C-alpha cells in the first residue's frame, strides 16, 4: 500500500498499448472497457494519494504524463481510423506541444517547475475524455443521444483546447513578464 497511487499511475501507462491494440483491431467494446478502467485508475491514484498522504514528486510528474500519453495516443489512433476529425487532434497536439515547449524553456531558464493545471486545463482534459469515450461508445451503441453527444464533445474539446491554451499563455506572461520599476520605461536602463 505504500506506493499504491504511483502503482495505479504506472498501471494506467501499461494499459495504453492494450487499449490501442483493441481499438486498432476494432474491438471497441473492449477498448471502451479498458478506457473506463484507465479512468478509474486516474481517479483512484489521486484520491488514494490524498487519503493515504502519499503525495510524491514522482507522482506529481507521472500522473499528468500518464494522462497525456493515454489521451494523445487515443486521439492519434482514432484520427488515423477516421473516427475523430484531424483538426481536433491537431489542435489538441498543438496546445500540448506548445505547453511542453514553454514549460521546458521556463524550467531551463528560470528553474520554474510550478505548472499546476488551471480550471481551463482541467475542463479541457474532461472534454477530451468525454470525446474519446463517446467516440468509442458510438462504435458499439448508436443511440440517438450518443450520436448527438459526439459532435458536442468534439466541439467542446476544440473550444476548451483554445481557451486553455490562451489562458496558459496569459498566466505564463504574467509570471514571467518584466518587472519595471515605477517611473522607468522598459528598455531605458542606465548605460
Residue pairs with C-beta under 8 A, 6 or more apart in sequence:
1 52
2 54
3 54
3 56
4 45
4 48
4 52
4 54
5 44
5 45
5 46
5 48
5 49
5 52
5 54
5 55
5 56
5 59
6 45
6 54
6 56
6 58
6 59
6 62
8 41
8 44
8 45
8 48
9 41
9 42
9 45
9 59
9 62
9 63
9 66
10 62
10 66
11 41
12 38
12 41
12 42
12 45
12 66
12 70
13 62
13 65
13 66
13 69
13 70
15 34
15 37
15 38
15 41
15 70
16 38
16 69
16 70
16 73
18 34
19 31
19 34
19 35
19 38
19 70
19 74
20 73
20 74
20 77
22 28
22 30
22 31
22 34
23 31
23 74
23 77
23 78
23 81
23 136
24 77
24 81
26 139
28 136
28 139
28 140
29 140
31 136
32 133
32 136
32 137
32 140
35 74
35 132
35 133
35 136
36 133
38 70
39 129
39 133
42 63
42 66
42 67
45 59
45 63
46 63
48 54
49 55
49 56
49 59
64 117
67 125
68 96
71 92
71 125
71 128
71 129
71 132
72 92
72 93
72 96
74 132
75 84
75 88
75 89
75 92
75 93
75 128
75 132
76 89
78 84
78 89
78 132
78 135
79 85
79 86
79 88
79 89
83 135
83 139
84 131
84 135
84 154
85 154
87 158
88 131
88 154
88 157
88 158
91 157
91 158
91 161
91 162
92 128
92 157
92 161
94 165
95 124
95 161
95 162
95 164
95 165
98 165
99 115
99 165
99 168
102 168
102 169
102 172
103 115
106 112
106 172
106 176
107 113
110 176
112 175
117 125
118 164
118 167
118 168
118 171
120 160
120 163
120 164
120 167
120 168
121 164
121 167
121 168
123 160
123 164
124 157
124 160
124 161
124 163
124 164
127 153
127 156
127 157
127 160
127 161
128 157
130 149
130 153
130 156
130 157
131 150
131 153
131 154
131 156
131 157
134 146
134 149
134 150
134 153
135 150
135 153
137 146
138 146
138 147
138 150
178 186
180 186
